[in-house]
Amino acid sequence: MIITHNSDQWSVLATQSQLCTFPLSQEDITCIESLNKELDLLKNDAAAIAAIQIGYAKRIFVIQDTREVFINPVILSKSRVTRRLPEGCLSIPGFSVRISRPKKIELQYFSIDGTMQQKTFSGFQAQVMSHELDHLEGKLIIDHLKEAPRSSKKTDQKIKAIHKRREKNKRAKKARALNR
């Protein structure tokens, strides 16, 4: 199940994901299977999904159109030329943000069998890769709003509500940890 801003697990999305080791653990493999099942359900409503979005803090994401699995991805280079387009997120349904992303991005990553890969992505695919890499760093689309001016009062209200919920979940998580 995808963690959204209404979930008690919301604070997990701000977690920086950890590296996977090879051979992959059974938990890593189960996570990848779960990501593919989520993409099956979402069909064209998602371009990709990161492991952290289902509560698994490992550096894994899967792309919808090819079902390619990206493990421990690293940016090797990105173009200075950017494009600013609206972006949505499965974890914040119904909300979009215009984000500047590089037009091209070169990644190094591992495939599911542990083979090192290196590819360059451009256009929409570069945007998708950048978005998923943000997830692996614990960054959401709303975090980009801190970097850009906002023009809508309604947007500001939504962001405040999301941040308030995020803080409430962090406090609840701390309280649960203390009560253990």
FIGUTOR-709330 format. One record per atom (N, C-alpha, C): residue in one letter; x, y, z. Coordinates in steps of 0.001 Angstrom, whole numbers, padded with zeros to 6 digits, always signed. Each point is the difference from the previous one (the first is absolute). Layout:
AXYZ...
***
This chain:
M+000839-001185+000000M-000839+001185+000000M+000885+001250+000000I-000368+000953-000798I+000784+001223-000141I-000254+000921+001194I+001087+000510+000566I-000098+000946+001107I-000358+001364-000574T-001066+000596+000544T-000412+001333-000443T+000042+000966+001171H-000282+001254-000290H+000026+001035+001033H-001047-000236+001088N-000978-000849-000244N-001017-000313+001005N+000374-001190+000875S+001125-000596-000256S+000420-001208+000692S+000788+000309+001275D-000117-000897+000974D+000798+000121+001229D+001482-000218-000289Q+000315-000618-001119Q+001387-000274-000365Q+000622+001128-000819W-000681+001117-000126W+000440+001119-000827W+001461+000374+000229S+000427-000001+001259S+001366+000437+000321S+001061-000899-000639V-000354-001230-000345V+000938-000923-000651V+000490+000594-001325L-000867+000751-000672L+000355+000556-001307L+001145+001012+000075A+000257+000532+001182A+001103+000954+000177A+001310-000710+000339T-000028-001317+000023T+001169-000805+000345T+000902-000175-001219Q+001300+000137+000209Q+000945-000275-001073Q+000153-001520-000116S-000177-000513-001200S+000056-001442-000226S+001433-000522+000089Q+000114-001255+000434Q+001301-000652+000193Q+000383-000824-001227L+001298-000186-000186L+000503-000802-001119L-000398-001467+000146C-000213-000645-001115C-000227-001445-000035C+001352-000691-000161T+000076-001215+000480T+001192-000820-000208T-000375-001159-000923F+001012-000582-000619F-000227-001131-000904F+000695-001225+000536P-000590-001170-000129P-001295-000213-000623P-001109+000667+000820L-001092+000341-000682L-001115+000660+000672L-000588-000910+001067S-000447+000614+001079S-000659-000768+001062S-001402-000397-000465Q-000599-000926+000701Q-001372-000410-000318Q-000947+001184+000186E+000274+000848+000988E-000826+001196+000232E+000085+000950-001198D+001211+000160-000561D+000159+000856-001184D-000804-000563-001174I+000077-001292-000207I-000713-000648-001107I-001509+000121+000191T-000464-000208+001229T-001425+000144+000304T-000449+001439-000252C+000834+000967+000365C-000307+001402-000249C-000169+000270-001497I+000913-000503-000809I-000072+000200-001449I-001272-000625-000565E-000360-001170+000490E-001256-000636-000423E-001193+000868+000382S+000036+000572+001203S-001085+000880+000451S-000084+001265-000843L+001151+000556-000364L+000010+001195-000849L-000629-000304-001359N+000327-001156-000558N-000596-000386-001284N-001503-000215+000113K-000454-000575+001117K-001443-000181+000210K-000707+001347+000098E+000622+000952+000694E-000586+001347+000097E-000103+000630-001388L+001042-000149-000800L-000036+000553-001355L-001070-000677-000848D-000223-001309+000203D-001079-000698-000704D-001346+000639+000323L-000212+000311+001278L-001257+000611+000431L-000149+001425-000525L+001095+000727-000032L-000038+001418-000381L-000074+000222-001510K+000465-000963-000764K+000049+000079-001463K+000603+001335-000450N-000759+000820-000711N+000519+001255-000548N-000038+001165+000991D-000404-000251+001228D-000056+001063+000999D+001337+000239+000684A+001021-000756-000377A+001321+000156+000620A+001087-000248-001034A+001041+000825+000058A+001145-000193-000882A+001019-000920+000644A+000018-000013+001340A+000967-000812+000747A-000417-000013+001466I+000691-000830+000778I-000245-000048+001436I+001305-000381+000707A+000250+000665+001117A+001202-000265+000793A-000357-000862+001211A+000968-000777+000445A-000217-000903+001137A-000475+000750+001248I+000522+001188+000231I-000372+000764+001186I-001498+000325+000006Q-000615+000051-001183Q-001423+000317-000085Q-000889-001130+000510I+000587-001181+000187I-000760-001091+000613I+000613-000352+001365G+000827+000909+000511G+000534-000153+001350G+001291-000767+000113Y+000687-000230-001118Y+001246-000765+000007Y+001141+000947-000359A+000826+000329+000968A+001022+001043-000153A+001292-000518-000629K-000117-000532-001193K+001161-000449-000769K+000015+000747-001330R+001182+000119-000595R+000182+000775-001229R-000424-000834-001223I-001317-000109-000166I-000596-000784-001083I-001170+000783-000575F-000102+000020-001329F-001245+000450-000624F-000216-000773-001294V-001249-000007-000453V-000392-000737-001204V-000753+000962-000918I+000318-000077-001296I-000629+000849-001012I-001184-000745-000615Q-001116+000695-000178Q-001231-000615-000495Q+000125-000567-001410D+000466+000785-000967D-000081-000442-001395D+000903-001182-000334T+001175-000079+000595T+000923-001100-000302T+000095-001030+001125R-000489+000384+001169R+000115-000804+001230R+001461-000236+000377E+000860+000896-000477E+001406-000100+000365E+000163+000354+001475V+000824-000772+000670V+000275+000205+001428V+001330+000741+000130F-000004+001075+000785F+001192+000801+000244F+000403-000178+001455I+001188-000534+000222I+000484-000254+001357I+001262+000827+000218N+000032+000712+001117N+001141+000858+000374N+000391+000976-001116P-000980+000709-000592P+000343+000919-001086P+000803+001206+000484V+000895+000457-000868V+000850+001159+000274V+000005+000871-001248I-000114+001300+000179I+000083+000921-001136I+001467+000179-000366L+000318-000283-001253L+001357+000224-000499L+000130+001401-000587S-001054+000424-000683S-000010+001351-000552S-001437+000397-000304K-000189+001322-000088K-001307+000511-000405K+000216+001285-000781S-000897+000237-000918S+000141+001174-000852S-000263+001274+000790R+000635+001057-000426R-000269+001307+000611R-001325+000547-000488V-000395-000448-001185V-001275+000427-000571V-001115-000725+000747T-000973+000764+000463T-001109-000587+000752T-001316+000306-000701R-001015-000669+000466R-001360+000317-000422R-000875-000039+001238R-000959+000884+000030R-000868+000151+001169R-001406-000457-000385L-000386-001134+000550L-001292-000594-000332L-000733-000409+001276P-001328-000111-000085P-000751-000467+001173P+000321-001469+000285E+000051-000311+001282E+000288-001362+000451E-000961-000368+001107G-000503-001207-000068G-000831-000534+001063G+000774-001082+000736C-000631-000537+001039C+000652-001045+000789C-001066-000911+000587L+000259-001293-000050L-000937-000972+000569L-000221+000226+001493S+000992+000556+000675S-000094+000204+001445S-000767+001270+000375I-000247+000849-000990I-000796+001211+000238I-001018+000097-001142P-000992-000888-000001P-000947-000055-001120P-000762+001314-000177G-000218+000355-001258G-000775+001192-000323G+000759+001310+000118F+001291-000064+000218F+000816+001200+000195F+001147-000026-000990S+000265+001128-000640S+001141+000049-000908S+000796+001280+000233V+001259-000049-000396V+000934+001101+000181V+000817+000128-001279R+000236+001223-000422R+000898+000230-001137R+001428-000040+000530I+000778-000937-000533I+001360-000218+000482I+000974+000077-001172S+001111+000681+000210S+001067+000033-001005S+000837-001258+000145R+000104-000721-001090R+000794-001231-000035R+000958+000060-001191P+001138-000687+000099P+000918-000041-001143P-000647-000696-001196K+000309+000498-001203K-000530-000626-001214K+000623-001364-000245K+001245-000173+000470K+000697-001285-000132K+000637-000355+001325I+000030-001304+000268I+000634-000493+001218I+000661-001340-000312E+001212-000164+000473E+000716-001259-000190E+000097-000697+001351L-000445-001242+000034L-000014-000773+001238L+000883-001225-000087Q+000530-000356+001150Q+000645-001298+000177Q-000833-000701+001071Y-000311-001255-000229Y-000848-000752+000928Y+000247-001487-000210F-000612-000783+000857F+000099-001451-000129F-001351-000560-000406S+000035-001025-000840S-001221-000716-000358S-000277-001023+001104I-001097-000666-000107I-000426-000942+001041I+000997-001148+000193D+000755-000337-001058D+000986-001086+000124D+001372+000488+000470G+000105+001301+000296G+001254+000545+000519G+000939+000530-001068T-000453+000022-001256T+000816+000522-001087T-000038+001526+000010M+001186+000622-000050M+000053+001459-000040M-000443+000489-001372Q-000845+001016+000004Q-000527+000589-001223Q+000352+001487-000027Q+000029+000555-001181Q+000204+001437-000157Q-000826+000436-001196K-000923+000968+000221K-000878+000457-001080K-000228+001499+000125T-000295+000585-001151T-000383+001405-000047T-001483+000077-000333F-000710+000834+000727F-001439+000187-000194F-000252+001456-000355S-000977+000239-000838S-000316+001375-000366S-001507+000214+000016G-000375+001280+000000G-001412+000359-000036G-000763-000518+001208F-001163-000593-000285F-000867-000485+001068F+000702-001035+000869Q+000775-000897-000612Q+000697-001028+000782Q+001015+000619+000969A+000658+001075-000413A+000933+000694+000897A-000760+000591+001192Q-001186+000511-000272Q-000846+000548+001065Q-000397-001102+000985V-000392-001148-000533V-000390-001133+000845V+001173-000451+000873M+001158-000139-000609M+001187-000434+000760M+000304+000989+001128S-000045+001276-000307S+000270+001027+001010S-001008-000074+001136H-001259-000197-000340H-001062-000105+001010H+000246-001194+000924E+000293-001143-000590E+000225-001204+000814E+001267+000125+000847L+001040+000602-000558L+001219+000228+000780L-000283+000914+001190D-000872+000977-000183D-000409+000847+001130D-000605-000860+001112H-000878-000931-000384H-000605-000887+001009H+001076-000745+000788L+001010-000491-000685L+001055-000766+000672L+000782+000862+000980E-000024+001321-000207E+000675+000939+000904E-000947+000553+001064G-001248-000456-000003G-000971+000481+000981G-000616+001340-000365K+000026+000328-001278K-000514+001290-000466K-001283-000214-000794L-001001+000826+000290L-001289-000068-000695L-000196+001236-000869I-001013-000039-000872I-000235+001139-000883I-000294+001269+000790I-000623-000123+001153I-000292+001207+000794I+001278+000644+000516D+001058-000778+000138D+001274+000568+000443D+000588+000932-001048H-000375-000181-001256H+000456+000893-001061H-000673+001370+000101L-001136+000061+000668L-000693+001277+000143L+000780+000968+000882K+000824-000521+000870K+000839+000853+000838K+001037+000718-000854E+000290-000586-001167E+001031+000541-000888E-000568+000954-001043A-001317+000010-000168A-000606+000816-001047A-001113+000857+000584P-000250+001170-000577P-001090+000843+000495P-001357-000641-000267R-000933+000200+000910R-001360-000522-000157R-000927+001163-000297S-001000-000277-000803S-000905+001072-000380S-001436-000253+000425S-000291-001143+000550S-001371-000339+000310S-000232-000130+001499K-001021+000679+000490K-000355-000082+001414K-000471-001425+000326K-000744-000609-000929K-000482-001370+000188K+001172-000966+000093T+001023+000188-000825T+001198-000840+000051T+000673+000130+001355D+000135+001236+000481D+000611+000223+001314D-000771-000725+001100Q-001333+000026-000070Q-000821-000674+001011Q+000208-001514-000057K+000058-000560-001204K+000225-001438-000146K+001360-000393+000562I+001002+000798-000328I+001357-000299+000472I+000055+000059+001521K-000619+001004+000600K-000018+000110+001462K-000678-001212+000617A-001109-000437-000605A-000719-001168+000519A+000866-001258-000112I+000695-000150-001104I+000864-001170-000190I+001149+000029+001001H+000639+001162+000164H+001107+000111+000962H-000485-000221+001437K-001180+000492+000309K-000567-000189+001345K-000214-001492+000261R-000543-000691-000986R-000227-001448+000133R+001338-000737+000151R+000992+000435-000758R+001322-000621+000052R+000610+000153+001392E-000092+001195+000574E+000532+000253+001340E-000762-000800+001057K-001314-000072-000146K-000822-000774+000933K+000416-001468-000022N+000245-000536-001187N+000420-001396-000123N+001384-000228+000591K+000910+000979-000157K+001333-000119+000599K-000107-000049+001518R-000840+000879+000577R-000183+000013+001460R-000613-001316+000485A-000975-000510-000739A-000643-001260+000381A+001000-001156-000068K+000850+000006-000996K+001028-001047-000142K+000958+000036+001177K+000434+001211+000397K+000890+000139+001149K-000673-000496+001281A-001269+000350+000164A-000746-000418+001192A-000110-001514+000061R-000287-000633-001140R-000089-001468-000035R+001329-000618+000359A+001094+000577-000498A+001340-000532+000281A+000310+000112+001489L-000408+001073+000632L+000238+000181+001430L-000811-000974+000848N-001174-000382-000479N-000883-000896+000752N+000356-001464-000142R+000973-000304-000838R+000388-001416-000208R+000863-000507+001091
***
